[in-house]
Amino acid sequence: MQTRWDLSYLYSGFDDPAFTSDLNALKSSIEEARTALASADDDRAFIKAFITENEAISCLTEKLFSYCELTLSADASNAQAEKYLDQVMLLSNDISLLSSSVVRRLGNMQNLEEILASLPEAAPCAFALREMAEEARHSIPEAIEPWILKMQLSGGGAFSMLRNKLDATHLVEYRGESLPLSSVRGLAYSPDESVRRDAYEAEITSYSKMEIPMASCLNSIKMEARTLSELKGYPSVLDMTLAESRMDRETLDAMWTAVREALPDFRRYLLAKARLLGHKNGLPFFDLFAPVGKSRTYTLEEAHDLLLREMGKFTPKMAEFMDHAFQAGWIDVYPRAGKSGGAFCAGVHSFDRSLVLTNFQGSFSDVSTLAHELGHAWHNRCLAGLPYLMIDTPMPLAETASIFNETMLSYQVLSSCSPEEELHLLENGLMEATQTVVDIYSRFLFESEVIQTRADHAMTPDELKDAMLRAQDASYGEGLDPAFRHPYMWACKSHYYSSGLNFYNFPYAFGLLFGKGVFARYLKEGSAFVDTYCQLLRSCGSAPVAEVAASVGIDVHSVDFWRESLSMIRRDIDRFCALCE
């Protein structure tokens, strides 16, 4: 079983002639697309040419960008990867300009629906083409767009890359050793309280070494977001994000209403865990991830076997798919110096392959993370064969398969575990749910304040720490010990620094609760739901969020739907509290 991902299917290295050839081919493809679109005789010919050229450009861009980005994720000091990523990003600017010209042309077409109805090549991409025509209302003015895109490379894009490099190379002094930040954060899952507390204190202390550049990165990225939302004619950054997410305010408000109602339940869980661990003033941050009950660690082989056995109960195809991911070098497993923290899944559509990064250290949470990221990979498999125009899954729906997998794994393991393991497994699920609902709510509040304040001034590290603590107080409340919170969560969470991808938080809460709602449908329908589920995943890039949800009978505008999903978590909280007592 390979423990580092294999990128050789893309290129053998940056000196691979195929890499140079594809880089040159991308440059040529952009020019050929410009020529083809400019010479199109009429709107019908224009759309036909765009569909053809977009496939070729998207394939090359994805391949080149993936190789550079994935190489850097596993080795932040790789100078060649950074050099070529800059080149690909410059070419991406040219592609963005080309795409903008297409958006403007589509927005001006009076006969778009007639063409979509009569042109066979357009039928599979009709939703994307209509969406692009609508997007024309929020285009950056053509005269300044090239300059805006170039400035973004040295603005938000550069600050995002700097943040990732700071994170990947940041060392923490822990018990006489200099360890990568990701390794120290992983100690939060240790069964030894002294290890958890020492790691927490070492982590918090270490941030003072990079709080100033981190604050500069965050302020710059959020100011750029404000500028772009104004330039595109959106009332706010949140409105721009919702539009890009194919989600409306009604859905977001309904979800947050139900979440706020449920916060007292999550606080009951946190207080019960605190009492179990001997704390009197709420749960200290360093014990948020403390294992409870009969816990165990897993080797990678044991994690592999558990996933195949339990996820295979949904469909044997899932087990076969996961096994292939482990055996074929799709997963970079363990933490090491220079490697990015956290976990993610990156699909390469043209190869029908997904690459997964984790920082596995053996906890059940790490096994659940593997299930989560391989859920993303399964989602990518369900999108296989679709045109590139139709695989753009909006952020809220992007978490559907990953949360479904997490929920499935927990459900299957709980249904067959011994009584003494139940407390541990319940707590592990509640720990993750608390992060995805309560902590995500705090991140939403924090980012909202940063974007609002950024209109007036750049926030200092002290202001950012204060805003984070207030956001944690509003979400965790008395459940979290006020003496031991995490004022630097803004520095260690990469999602705040994704240039062009703002409010990368609420989609996780949406994904958890929507995924649980979808899982509830599976429990009612059994194996007959498997095909419906896979079709749901395949349709995620083909309609607005509310319509995709409606296809499986879910009304995301209804607060009651979100309350029902949260009630599934409440039942686990009730059982956990009873076991604690």
C-alpha positions as CSV (number, residue, x, y, z in Angstrom):
1,M,0.0,0.0,0.0
2,Q,1.5,3.3,-1.1
3,T,1.6,6.1,1.5
4,R,2.7,9.0,-0.8
5,W,0.6,9.9,-3.8
6,D,1.9,9.1,-7.2
7,L,1.8,12.1,-9.6
8,S,3.7,10.3,-12.4
9,Y,0.4,9.8,-14.3
10,L,0.5,13.5,-14.9
11,Y,4.3,14.1,-15.4
12,S,7.5,12.4,-14.3
13,G,8.9,15.8,-13.2
14,F,9.1,19.4,-14.3
15,D,11.9,18.3,-16.7
16,D,9.5,15.9,-18.4
17,P,9.2,16.9,-22.1
18,A,5.5,16.2,-21.8
19,F,5.2,19.0,-19.2
20,T,6.9,21.5,-21.5
21,S,4.9,20.3,-24.4
22,D,1.6,20.8,-22.5
23,L,2.6,24.2,-21.2
24,N,3.3,25.3,-24.8
25,A,0.1,23.6,-26.0
26,L,-1.9,25.6,-23.5
27,K,-0.5,28.9,-24.8
28,S,-1.4,27.8,-28.3
29,S,-4.8,26.6,-27.4
30,I,-5.7,30.0,-25.9
31,E,-4.6,31.8,-29.1
32,E,-6.5,29.2,-31.2
33,A,-9.6,29.7,-29.1
34,R,-9.4,33.5,-29.5
35,T,-9.1,33.1,-33.2
36,A,-12.0,30.6,-33.4
37,L,-14.3,32.7,-31.4
38,A,-13.5,35.9,-33.2
39,S,-14.1,34.3,-36.6
40,A,-17.4,32.7,-35.7
41,D,-19.9,33.9,-38.2
42,D,-23.0,33.9,-35.9
43,D,-24.1,33.2,-32.4
44,R,-24.7,29.5,-33.2
45,A,-21.2,29.1,-34.5
46,F,-19.8,31.0,-31.6
47,I,-21.4,28.7,-29.0
48,K,-20.3,25.6,-30.9
49,A,-16.7,26.9,-31.1
50,F,-16.7,27.8,-27.4
51,I,-17.8,24.4,-26.2
52,T,-15.0,22.7,-28.3
53,E,-12.3,25.1,-27.3
54,N,-13.3,25.1,-23.6
55,E,-12.8,21.3,-23.3
56,A,-9.3,21.4,-24.7
57,I,-8.2,24.4,-22.6
58,S,-9.8,23.0,-19.4
59,C,-8.1,19.7,-19.8
60,L,-4.6,21.2,-20.2
61,T,-5.1,23.8,-17.4
62,E,-6.3,21.2,-14.9
63,K,-3.4,18.9,-15.7
64,L,-0.7,21.5,-15.4
65,F,-2.2,23.3,-12.4
66,S,-2.8,20.0,-10.5
67,Y,0.8,18.9,-10.9
68,C,2.2,22.2,-9.7
69,E,-0.3,22.7,-6.8
70,L,-0.2,19.1,-5.6
71,T,3.6,19.1,-5.7
72,L,3.7,22.2,-3.6
73,S,1.1,20.8,-1.1
74,A,3.5,17.9,-0.4
75,D,6.7,19.9,-0.6
76,A,6.2,23.7,0.1
77,S,9.9,24.4,-0.7
78,N,9.8,23.0,-4.2
79,A,11.1,26.0,-6.2
80,Q,10.3,24.5,-9.6
81,A,6.7,23.9,-8.6
82,E,6.3,27.5,-7.4
83,K,8.0,28.9,-10.6
84,Y,5.7,26.9,-13.0
85,L,2.6,27.6,-10.9
86,D,3.2,31.3,-11.5
87,Q,3.4,30.6,-15.2
88,V,0.2,28.6,-15.2
89,M,-1.5,31.3,-13.1
90,L,-0.5,33.9,-15.7
91,L,-2.0,31.8,-18.4
92,S,-5.1,31.4,-16.3
93,N,-5.5,35.2,-16.5
94,D,-5.6,34.9,-20.3
95,I,-8.2,32.2,-19.9
96,S,-10.2,34.3,-17.5
97,L,-10.2,37.2,-20.1
98,L,-11.3,34.8,-22.8
99,S,-14.1,33.4,-20.5
100,S,-15.2,37.0,-19.7
101,S,-15.5,37.8,-23.4
102,V,-17.7,34.7,-23.8
103,V,-19.8,35.7,-20.8
104,R,-20.4,39.2,-22.4
105,R,-21.3,37.7,-25.8
106,L,-23.7,35.2,-24.2
107,G,-25.3,38.0,-22.1
108,N,-26.0,40.0,-25.3
109,M,-27.6,37.1,-27.2
110,Q,-31.3,37.6,-27.9
111,N,-31.6,34.1,-29.4
112,L,-29.8,32.0,-26.7
113,E,-32.8,29.8,-25.9
114,E,-33.4,29.1,-29.6
115,I,-29.8,28.0,-30.1
116,L,-29.8,25.8,-27.0
117,A,-32.9,24.1,-28.2
118,S,-31.6,23.4,-31.7
119,L,-27.8,22.9,-31.3
120,P,-27.1,19.2,-30.2
121,E,-23.6,20.2,-28.8
122,A,-25.2,22.8,-26.5
123,A,-27.8,20.5,-24.9
124,P,-25.4,18.9,-22.4
125,C,-24.1,22.3,-21.3
126,A,-27.3,24.3,-21.4
127,F,-27.4,25.1,-17.7
128,A,-23.8,26.4,-17.7
129,L,-24.4,28.5,-20.8
130,R,-27.5,30.1,-19.3
131,E,-25.6,30.7,-16.0
132,M,-22.8,32.5,-18.0
133,A,-25.3,34.7,-19.7
134,E,-26.8,35.7,-16.3
135,E,-23.2,36.3,-15.0
136,A,-22.8,39.0,-17.6
137,R,-24.7,41.3,-15.3
138,H,-21.8,41.1,-12.9
139,S,-18.8,41.2,-15.2
140,I,-15.8,43.4,-14.5
141,P,-15.7,46.3,-17.0
142,E,-13.9,45.0,-20.1
143,A,-11.4,47.9,-20.2
144,I,-10.0,47.2,-16.8
145,E,-10.4,43.5,-16.4
146,P,-6.9,42.5,-17.7
147,W,-5.3,44.9,-15.2
148,I,-7.5,43.6,-12.3
149,L,-6.5,40.0,-13.1
150,K,-2.8,40.9,-13.2
151,M,-3.1,42.8,-9.9
152,Q,-4.8,39.8,-8.3
153,L,-1.7,37.7,-9.0
154,S,0.5,40.0,-6.9
155,G,-2.5,40.6,-4.5
156,G,-4.8,38.0,-3.2
157,G,-3.2,35.1,-5.1
158,A,0.3,36.0,-3.8
159,F,-0.9,36.5,-0.3
160,S,-2.7,33.1,-0.4
161,M,0.5,31.4,-1.5
162,L,2.5,33.2,1.1
163,R,0.1,32.1,3.8
164,N,0.4,28.4,2.7
165,K,4.2,28.6,2.7
166,L,4.2,30.2,6.2
167,D,1.9,27.4,7.5
168,A,3.8,24.5,5.8
169,T,7.2,25.7,7.0
170,H,6.1,26.9,10.5
171,L,7.9,25.0,13.3
172,V,6.6,24.7,16.9
173,E,8.9,24.2,19.9
174,Y,7.3,21.3,21.7
175,R,9.0,19.6,24.6
176,G,12.5,20.4,23.3
177,E,11.7,19.5,19.7
178,S,11.0,21.6,16.6
179,L,7.9,20.0,15.0
180,P,5.8,21.0,12.0
181,L,2.6,22.8,12.9
182,S,0.4,20.0,11.5
183,S,2.1,17.5,13.7
184,V,1.6,19.5,16.9
185,R,-2.0,20.2,16.0
186,G,-2.4,16.4,15.6
187,L,-1.5,15.9,19.2
188,A,-4.8,17.4,20.2
189,Y,-6.2,13.8,19.7
190,S,-3.7,12.3,22.1
191,P,-5.2,10.2,25.0
192,D,-2.7,11.9,27.3
193,E,-4.0,15.2,28.7
194,S,-0.6,16.6,29.4
195,V,0.4,16.0,25.8
196,R,-2.8,17.8,24.6
197,R,-2.3,20.8,26.9
198,D,1.4,21.2,26.2
199,A,0.8,20.9,22.5
200,Y,-2.0,23.6,22.7
201,E,0.2,25.9,24.7
202,A,3.2,25.4,22.4
203,E,1.0,26.0,19.4
204,I,-0.5,29.2,20.8
205,T,2.9,30.6,21.8
206,S,4.4,29.8,18.4
207,Y,1.9,32.0,16.5
208,S,3.5,35.2,17.7
209,K,6.4,34.4,15.3
210,M,4.1,34.7,12.3
211,E,1.0,36.7,13.4
212,I,2.1,39.9,11.6
213,P,2.6,38.3,8.1
214,M,-0.5,36.2,8.6
215,A,-2.6,39.3,9.5
216,S,-1.2,41.1,6.5
217,C,-2.3,38.2,4.2
218,L,-5.8,38.0,5.7
219,N,-6.3,41.8,5.5
220,S,-5.1,42.0,1.9
221,I,-7.2,39.1,0.7
222,K,-10.4,40.4,2.4
223,M,-9.9,43.9,1.1
224,E,-9.5,42.5,-2.4
225,A,-12.8,40.6,-1.9
226,R,-14.6,43.8,-0.9
227,T,-13.2,45.6,-4.0
228,L,-14.2,42.8,-6.4
229,S,-17.7,42.6,-5.0
230,E,-18.2,46.3,-5.5
231,L,-16.7,46.2,-8.9
232,K,-19.0,43.4,-10.0
233,G,-22.1,45.1,-8.6
234,Y,-22.9,42.9,-5.6
235,P,-24.3,44.5,-2.4
236,S,-21.7,42.6,-0.4
237,V,-19.0,39.9,-0.4
238,L,-21.6,37.5,1.1
239,D,-24.0,38.2,-1.7
240,M,-21.3,37.6,-4.3
241,T,-20.4,34.3,-2.5
242,L,-24.0,33.1,-2.4
243,A,-24.4,33.9,-6.1
244,E,-21.2,31.9,-6.9
245,S,-22.5,29.1,-4.7
246,R,-25.8,29.0,-6.5
247,M,-27.5,29.5,-3.2
248,D,-29.9,32.1,-1.9
249,R,-30.2,34.1,1.3
250,E,-33.4,32.3,2.2
251,T,-31.6,29.0,2.4
252,L,-28.7,30.5,4.4
253,D,-31.0,32.3,6.8
254,A,-33.1,29.1,7.3
255,M,-30.0,27.1,8.1
256,W,-28.5,29.6,10.5
257,T,-31.9,30.0,12.3
258,A,-32.0,26.3,13.0
259,V,-28.3,26.3,14.0
260,R,-28.8,29.1,16.5
261,E,-31.7,27.3,18.0
262,A,-29.6,24.2,18.4
263,L,-26.5,25.8,20.1
264,P,-27.8,25.1,23.6
265,D,-27.8,21.3,22.7
266,F,-24.2,21.5,21.6
267,R,-23.2,23.3,24.7
268,R,-24.9,20.5,26.8
269,Y,-22.5,18.1,25.0
270,L,-19.5,20.3,25.7
271,L,-20.3,20.7,29.3
272,A,-20.9,17.0,29.7
273,K,-17.6,16.2,28.1
274,A,-15.9,18.8,30.4
275,R,-17.4,17.2,33.5
276,L,-16.3,13.8,32.3
277,L,-12.7,15.1,31.9
278,G,-12.7,16.8,35.3
279,H,-13.2,20.4,34.2
280,K,-15.6,22.8,36.0
281,N,-15.7,25.9,33.8
282,G,-16.5,24.4,30.5
283,L,-14.3,22.5,28.1
284,P,-10.8,24.0,27.5
285,F,-9.9,24.2,23.8
286,F,-7.1,21.7,24.3
287,D,-9.6,19.1,25.2
288,L,-12.1,19.7,22.3
289,F,-10.6,16.7,20.5
290,A,-9.7,14.6,23.6
291,P,-10.7,11.0,23.1
292,V,-13.4,9.7,25.5
293,G,-14.5,6.2,26.3
294,K,-12.8,3.1,25.0
295,S,-10.6,4.6,22.3
296,R,-8.1,2.9,20.0
297,T,-5.6,3.8,17.4
298,Y,-5.6,2.4,13.9
299,T,-2.8,1.5,11.6
300,L,-3.2,2.5,8.0
301,E,-3.9,-1.1,7.1
302,E,-6.6,-1.3,9.8
303,A,-8.2,2.0,8.6
304,H,-8.2,0.6,5.1
305,D,-9.9,-2.6,6.2
306,L,-12.5,-0.8,8.3
307,L,-13.4,1.6,5.5
308,L,-13.8,-1.2,2.9
309,R,-15.9,-3.3,5.2
310,E,-18.3,-0.7,6.4
311,M,-18.6,1.5,3.3
312,G,-19.0,-1.6,1.2
313,K,-22.3,-2.1,2.9
314,F,-23.6,0.9,1.1
315,T,-22.5,-0.6,-2.2
316,P,-19.6,-3.0,-3.1
317,K,-18.6,-0.5,-5.7
318,M,-17.6,2.0,-3.0
319,A,-15.3,-0.6,-1.3
320,E,-13.7,-1.4,-4.7
321,F,-13.2,2.3,-5.4
322,M,-11.6,3.0,-2.0
323,D,-9.3,0.0,-2.2
324,H,-8.1,1.2,-5.6
325,A,-7.4,4.7,-4.2
326,F,-5.2,3.1,-1.5
327,Q,-3.4,0.7,-3.8
328,A,-2.9,3.1,-6.8
329,G,-1.1,5.9,-5.0
330,W,-4.0,8.4,-4.8
331,I,-3.4,9.2,-1.1
332,D,-0.5,11.1,0.6
333,V,-1.0,9.8,4.1
334,Y,1.3,11.0,6.9
335,P,2.4,14.4,8.2
336,R,6.0,15.6,7.5
337,A,8.0,18.8,7.4
338,G,7.1,21.0,4.4
339,K,3.7,19.2,3.8
340,S,0.5,21.2,4.1
341,G,-1.6,20.6,7.2
342,G,-5.2,19.4,7.2
343,A,-6.7,17.3,4.4
344,F,-8.2,17.8,1.0
345,C,-9.2,15.9,-2.2
346,A,-8.3,17.2,-5.7
347,G,-9.9,15.7,-8.6
348,V,-8.3,15.5,-12.1
349,H,-11.4,15.1,-14.3
350,S,-9.6,14.3,-17.5
351,F,-8.0,11.2,-15.9
352,D,-11.0,10.2,-13.7
353,R,-8.6,10.3,-10.8
354,S,-8.6,12.0,-7.4
355,L,-5.7,12.8,-5.2
356,V,-6.2,12.9,-1.4
357,L,-3.9,14.6,1.2
358,T,-4.3,13.7,4.8
359,N,-2.1,13.9,8.0
360,F,-3.0,10.5,9.4
361,Q,-1.9,9.7,12.9
362,G,-4.2,6.8,13.8
363,S,-7.2,8.3,15.6
364,F,-10.8,7.3,14.6
365,S,-11.1,10.9,13.5
366,D,-8.3,10.3,11.0
367,V,-10.1,7.3,9.7
368,S,-13.2,9.4,9.4
369,T,-11.2,12.0,7.5
370,L,-10.1,9.4,5.0
371,A,-13.8,8.5,4.6
372,H,-14.6,12.2,4.1
373,E,-12.0,12.9,1.5
374,L,-12.7,9.6,-0.4
375,G,-16.3,10.8,-0.4
376,H,-15.1,13.8,-2.4
377,A,-13.3,11.3,-4.7
378,W,-16.5,9.2,-5.1
379,H,-18.3,12.4,-6.0
380,N,-15.7,13.1,-8.7
381,R,-16.2,9.6,-10.0
382,C,-19.9,10.3,-10.3
383,L,-19.1,13.3,-12.5
384,A,-16.9,11.3,-14.8
385,G,-17.6,11.8,-18.5
386,L,-19.5,15.1,-18.2
387,P,-18.2,18.2,-20.0
388,Y,-16.0,20.5,-18.0
389,L,-18.7,23.1,-18.1
390,M,-21.0,20.8,-16.1
391,I,-18.7,19.6,-13.3
392,D,-18.5,22.9,-11.3
393,T,-20.1,21.8,-8.1
394,P,-21.0,24.8,-5.9
395,M,-19.4,24.9,-2.4
396,P,-22.5,23.9,-0.4
397,L,-23.1,20.8,-2.4
398,A,-19.4,19.9,-2.7
399,E,-19.6,18.5,0.9
400,T,-22.6,16.2,0.3
401,A,-20.7,13.0,-0.5
402,S,-18.0,13.6,2.1
403,I,-20.5,14.1,4.9
404,F,-22.6,11.2,3.7
405,N,-19.5,9.0,4.0
406,E,-18.7,10.2,7.5
407,T,-22.3,9.7,8.6
408,M,-22.4,6.2,7.0
409,L,-19.1,5.2,8.6
410,S,-20.3,6.3,12.1
411,Y,-23.7,4.7,11.6
412,Q,-22.3,1.4,10.6
413,V,-19.7,1.3,13.3
414,L,-22.1,2.3,16.0
415,S,-24.6,-0.3,14.9
416,S,-22.1,-3.1,15.5
417,C,-19.9,-1.9,18.3
418,S,-19.7,-3.2,21.9
419,P,-21.5,-1.1,24.6
420,E,-18.1,0.0,26.0
421,E,-17.1,1.5,22.6
422,E,-20.4,3.4,22.2
423,L,-19.4,6.4,24.3
424,H,-16.2,6.9,22.4
425,L,-17.8,6.6,19.0
426,L,-20.7,8.9,19.9
427,E,-18.3,11.5,21.3
428,N,-16.1,11.3,18.1
429,G,-19.2,12.0,16.0
430,L,-20.3,14.8,18.2
431,M,-16.8,16.3,18.3
432,E,-16.8,16.5,14.5
433,A,-20.4,17.8,14.3
434,T,-19.5,20.5,16.8
435,Q,-16.6,21.6,14.6
436,T,-18.8,21.6,11.5
437,V,-21.7,23.5,13.1
438,V,-20.6,25.4,16.1
439,D,-17.0,26.2,15.1
440,I,-18.1,26.9,11.5
441,Y,-20.7,29.4,12.9
442,S,-17.9,31.1,14.8
443,R,-15.9,31.3,11.6
444,F,-18.8,32.8,9.7
445,L,-19.2,35.4,12.4
446,F,-15.5,36.2,12.4
447,E,-15.1,36.5,8.7
448,S,-18.2,38.7,8.5
449,E,-16.7,41.1,11.0
450,V,-13.3,41.1,9.3
451,I,-14.9,42.0,5.9
452,Q,-17.0,44.6,7.5
453,T,-14.2,46.2,9.5
454,R,-11.8,46.0,6.5
455,A,-13.8,48.9,4.9
456,D,-12.4,51.1,7.6
457,H,-8.9,49.8,8.4
458,A,-6.6,46.8,8.3
459,M,-7.1,44.8,11.5
460,T,-4.1,44.3,13.8
461,P,-3.3,40.8,15.1
462,D,-4.7,41.9,18.5
463,E,-8.0,43.0,16.8
464,L,-8.2,39.7,14.9
465,K,-7.6,37.7,18.1
466,D,-10.3,39.7,19.9
467,A,-12.8,39.2,17.1
468,M,-12.0,35.5,17.1
469,L,-12.6,35.2,20.8
470,R,-15.9,37.0,20.6
471,A,-17.0,34.8,17.7
472,Q,-16.1,31.7,19.8
473,D,-18.1,33.1,22.7
474,A,-21.2,33.7,20.5
475,S,-21.0,30.1,19.2
476,Y,-19.6,27.9,21.9
477,G,-20.9,30.0,24.8
478,E,-20.5,28.5,28.3
479,G,-19.5,25.2,26.6
480,L,-15.9,26.4,26.1
481,D,-13.8,27.5,29.1
482,P,-13.1,31.2,28.6
483,A,-9.6,30.8,30.0
484,F,-8.6,28.3,27.3
485,R,-9.9,29.3,23.9
486,H,-8.1,29.7,20.6
487,P,-7.4,33.3,19.6
488,Y,-5.4,32.3,16.6
489,M,-7.9,30.1,14.8
490,W,-7.8,32.8,12.0
491,A,-4.1,32.0,11.5
492,C,-4.3,28.2,11.3
493,K,-7.4,27.8,9.1
494,S,-6.4,28.0,5.4
495,H,-9.9,28.6,4.2
496,Y,-9.8,32.3,5.3
497,Y,-7.0,32.8,2.8
498,S,-8.5,31.3,-0.3
499,S,-8.3,34.2,-2.8
500,G,-11.5,34.4,-4.8
501,L,-13.3,31.9,-2.5
502,N,-14.8,33.8,0.4
503,F,-16.9,32.5,3.3
504,Y,-15.4,29.1,2.9
505,N,-17.2,28.1,6.1
506,F,-21.0,27.9,5.8
507,P,-20.9,25.3,3.0
508,Y,-19.5,22.9,5.6
509,A,-22.5,23.4,7.9
510,F,-24.7,23.1,4.9
511,G,-22.9,20.0,3.8
512,L,-23.1,18.3,7.2
513,L,-26.8,18.9,7.6
514,F,-27.7,18.3,4.0
515,G,-25.7,15.2,4.0
516,K,-27.5,13.9,7.1
517,G,-30.8,14.7,5.4
518,V,-29.7,12.7,2.3
519,F,-28.6,9.9,4.6
520,A,-32.0,9.8,6.3
521,R,-33.5,9.2,2.8
522,Y,-31.1,6.3,2.4
523,L,-32.2,4.8,5.7
524,K,-35.8,4.9,4.5
525,E,-35.2,3.5,1.0
526,G,-32.2,1.2,1.5
527,S,-30.3,-0.1,-1.5
528,A,-32.9,1.3,-3.9
529,F,-31.5,4.8,-3.0
530,V,-28.0,4.0,-4.2
531,D,-28.6,5.0,-7.9
532,T,-30.7,8.0,-6.8
533,Y,-27.8,9.1,-4.6
534,C,-25.2,8.8,-7.4
535,Q,-27.5,10.7,-9.8
536,L,-27.8,13.4,-7.2
537,L,-24.0,13.8,-7.0
538,R,-23.8,13.8,-10.8
539,S,-26.4,16.6,-11.0
540,C,-24.6,18.9,-8.5
541,G,-23.2,21.1,-11.3
542,S,-26.4,21.2,-13.3
543,A,-28.8,23.3,-11.3
544,P,-29.1,25.8,-8.4
545,V,-28.7,24.3,-4.9
546,A,-32.4,24.5,-4.1
547,E,-33.3,22.6,-7.3
548,V,-30.7,19.9,-6.7
549,A,-32.0,19.4,-3.2
550,A,-35.6,19.3,-4.5
551,S,-34.7,16.4,-6.8
552,V,-34.5,14.2,-3.8
553,G,-37.5,15.7,-2.0
554,I,-35.6,18.2,0.2
555,D,-36.8,21.8,0.7
556,V,-33.7,23.8,1.9
557,H,-35.8,27.0,2.3
558,S,-37.7,25.3,5.2
559,V,-36.3,25.8,8.7
560,D,-38.0,22.5,9.5
561,F,-35.6,20.6,7.2
562,W,-32.6,21.9,9.0
563,R,-34.2,21.3,12.4
564,E,-34.9,17.7,11.4
565,S,-31.2,17.2,10.4
566,L,-30.1,18.8,13.7
567,S,-32.4,16.5,15.6
568,M,-30.3,13.6,14.4
569,I,-27.4,15.2,16.2
570,R,-29.5,16.0,19.2
571,R,-30.4,12.3,19.7
572,D,-26.7,11.5,19.9
573,I,-26.2,14.4,22.4
574,D,-29.0,13.0,24.6
575,R,-27.5,9.5,24.5
576,F,-23.9,10.8,25.2
577,C,-25.1,12.9,28.2
578,A,-26.9,9.9,29.6
579,L,-23.9,7.7,29.3
580,C,-21.7,10.4,30.9
581,E,-24.0,10.5,33.9
